[in-house]
């Protein structure tokens, strides 16, 4: 199930990168965050910005964040969204999320947690979330960094946040399973089961 989810989301999230190479999971190894998927493939090319549109984040960064998201999702062997998921996340990352946030459906809890843990691992001191929300069926994460962090640190934080926002278009906001943006009265990102109202 974990490898299937990785493959499904990876195929959708990075297949439009220039020089795309099929993503192939190579196995799972234990980590402190949960079962971490390894892979080959994905475009090795850097992000392309033509000045008019911003391309998706680099494929290898998207896959690195996705591997962390799914490790956290399957950490206990069951992907469950408790009612108080946001309070638990704020308790683990009190300097990252404000009271009441993050604001989204519980299926994105692992996206927020992966982002917060990767930012902490990067040693980003002074990181503070200004606002989180869903807009046009994708996560939006507005933040500030106090002081004058190194340029490399600022770029790493920006890349992580961009990857979280990008991946949210491929993760069901309700349950965290692979999903896609569904258009209708309101655009939402749902898995097939939630889009059909079967859950």
C-alpha positions as CSV (number, residue, x, y, z in Angstrom):
1,X,0.0,0.0,0.0
2,X,2.8,2.4,0.9
3,X,4.7,1.8,-2.3
4,X,1.5,2.1,-4.3
5,X,0.7,5.4,-2.8
6,X,4.2,6.7,-3.4
7,X,4.2,5.6,-7.0
8,X,0.7,7.1,-7.7
9,X,1.4,10.5,-6.1
10,X,4.9,10.6,-7.6
11,X,3.7,9.9,-11.1
12,X,1.1,12.7,-10.9
13,X,3.2,15.2,-9.0
14,X,6.4,15.1,-11.0
15,X,5.5,13.7,-14.5
16,X,5.4,17.2,-16.0
17,X,8.9,18.1,-15.0
18,X,11.3,18.7,-17.9
19,X,13.4,15.6,-18.7
20,X,11.0,13.4,-16.6
21,X,12.3,9.9,-15.9
22,X,9.8,7.4,-14.5
23,X,9.9,7.2,-10.7
24,X,10.5,3.6,-9.5
25,X,10.3,2.9,-5.7
26,X,13.4,0.8,-4.7
27,X,12.3,-0.3,-1.3
28,X,11.5,0.9,2.2
29,X,13.8,1.5,5.1
30,X,13.0,2.3,8.7
31,X,13.5,5.9,9.9
32,X,12.5,7.8,13.1
33,X,9.6,9.2,11.1
34,X,8.3,5.9,9.9
35,X,8.9,3.7,6.8
36,X,10.8,5.7,4.3
37,X,10.5,4.9,0.6
38,X,13.6,5.0,-1.6
39,X,13.4,5.6,-5.3
40,X,15.1,6.1,-8.6
41,X,14.0,8.4,-11.5
42,X,12.3,11.7,-11.5
43,X,13.8,14.6,-13.4
44,X,17.3,15.6,-12.2
45,X,17.0,19.0,-13.8
46,X,16.7,22.1,-11.6
47,X,13.5,24.2,-11.4
48,X,12.7,26.2,-14.5
49,X,11.1,29.6,-14.2
50,X,10.5,31.4,-17.4
51,X,9.6,34.7,-15.6
52,X,5.9,34.4,-16.3
53,X,5.0,31.1,-14.6
54,X,6.7,29.3,-11.8
55,X,7.3,25.7,-12.6
56,X,6.8,22.9,-10.0
57,X,9.5,22.5,-7.4
58,X,12.4,20.3,-8.5
59,X,11.3,16.7,-8.8
60,X,13.9,15.3,-6.4
61,X,12.8,17.8,-3.7
62,X,9.1,16.9,-4.3
63,X,10.0,13.2,-3.9
64,X,12.0,13.8,-0.8
65,X,9.1,15.6,0.8
66,X,6.7,12.9,-0.4
67,X,8.8,10.2,1.1
68,X,8.6,12.0,4.5
69,X,4.9,12.6,4.2
70,X,4.2,8.9,3.6
71,X,6.6,7.8,6.3
72,X,4.6,9.9,8.8
73,X,1.3,8.7,7.3
74,X,2.2,5.0,7.8
75,X,4.4,5.5,10.9
76,X,2.0,3.5,13.1
77,X,0.9,1.1,10.5
78,X,-2.5,2.7,10.1
79,X,-3.2,6.0,8.4
80,X,-5.8,7.5,10.7
81,X,-6.9,11.1,11.0
82,X,-7.9,11.7,14.6
83,X,-10.3,14.5,15.4
84,X,-7.6,16.5,17.3
85,X,-4.9,16.1,14.7
86,X,-4.3,19.8,14.6
87,X,-3.8,20.1,18.3
88,X,-1.3,17.3,18.3
89,X,0.6,18.9,15.5
90,X,0.7,22.3,17.4
91,X,1.9,20.4,20.5
92,X,4.8,18.9,18.6
93,X,5.7,22.1,16.7
94,X,4.6,24.9,19.0
95,X,7.0,27.4,17.4
96,X,5.8,26.6,13.9
97,X,2.0,26.6,14.1
98,X,-0.2,29.2,15.9
99,X,-3.3,28.5,18.0
100,X,-6.0,27.0,15.8
101,X,-3.8,26.1,12.8
102,X,-3.0,24.6,10.5
103,X,-6.3,25.3,8.7
104,X,-7.2,22.4,6.4
105,X,-8.9,19.1,6.3
106,X,-7.2,16.4,8.3
107,X,-5.9,14.5,5.3
108,X,-3.2,17.2,4.9
109,X,-2.0,16.7,8.4
110,X,1.0,14.6,7.2
111,X,1.9,17.3,4.6
112,X,2.0,20.0,7.4
113,X,4.0,17.6,9.7
114,X,6.4,16.6,7.0
115,X,7.1,20.3,6.2
116,X,7.5,21.3,9.8
117,X,9.8,18.4,10.6
118,X,12.0,19.0,7.5
119,X,12.2,22.7,8.3
120,X,13.3,21.8,11.8
121,X,15.8,19.2,10.5
122,X,17.2,22.0,8.3
123,X,17.9,24.0,11.4
124,X,15.7,26.9,10.4
125,X,15.5,29.0,13.6
126,X,13.0,31.8,13.8
127,X,10.6,30.1,11.4
128,X,7.0,31.1,12.1
129,X,3.8,30.3,10.2
130,X,1.7,33.4,9.5
131,X,-1.2,31.6,7.9
132,X,-2.2,28.2,6.5
133,X,-5.2,27.6,4.4
134,X,-6.7,25.8,1.4
135,X,-7.2,27.9,-1.7
136,X,-8.3,26.6,-5.1
137,X,-8.0,23.1,-3.7
138,X,-4.3,23.4,-2.7
139,X,-2.6,24.2,0.6
140,X,-1.2,27.7,1.1
141,X,1.5,28.2,3.7
142,X,2.5,31.8,4.5
143,X,5.5,32.2,6.8
144,X,8.2,34.4,8.1
145,X,11.8,33.8,9.3
146,X,13.1,36.1,12.0
147,X,16.5,37.5,11.8
148,X,18.7,37.1,8.7
149,X,19.1,33.5,7.9
150,X,21.7,32.3,5.4
151,X,20.6,32.4,1.8
152,X,20.9,28.6,1.6
153,X,18.6,28.2,4.6
154,X,16.0,30.6,3.2
155,X,16.1,28.7,-0.1
156,X,15.7,25.3,1.7
157,X,12.7,26.5,3.6
158,X,11.2,28.0,0.5
159,X,11.7,24.7,-1.4
160,X,10.1,22.6,1.4
161,X,7.0,24.9,1.6
162,X,6.7,24.9,-2.2
163,X,6.8,21.1,-2.2
164,X,4.1,20.9,0.5
165,X,1.9,23.2,-1.5
166,X,2.5,21.4,-4.7
167,X,1.9,17.9,-3.2
168,X,-1.4,19.0,-1.7
169,X,-2.9,18.9,-5.2
170,X,-2.3,15.1,-5.2
171,X,-3.3,14.2,-1.7
172,X,-6.9,13.9,-0.5
173,X,-7.6,16.7,2.0
174,X,-10.0,14.5,3.9
175,X,-8.1,11.2,4.4
176,X,-4.5,11.7,3.0
177,X,-4.8,9.0,0.2
178,X,-3.7,9.8,-3.3
179,X,-6.1,12.3,-4.8
180,X,-6.6,15.0,-7.4
181,X,-8.3,18.3,-7.8
182,X,-12.0,17.9,-8.5
183,X,-13.8,20.8,-10.0
184,X,-17.5,21.6,-9.4
185,X,-19.1,24.2,-7.2
186,X,-15.9,24.4,-5.2
187,X,-12.6,22.9,-6.3
188,X,-11.4,20.3,-3.7
189,X,-8.7,17.7,-3.7
190,X,-10.2,14.3,-3.0
191,X,-9.4,10.7,-3.5
192,X,-11.9,8.7,-5.6
193,X,-13.9,7.4,-2.6
194,X,-14.4,10.9,-1.1
195,X,-15.1,12.5,-4.5
196,X,-17.9,9.9,-5.0
197,X,-19.2,10.4,-1.4
198,X,-18.6,6.7,-0.6
199,X,-16.9,7.4,2.7
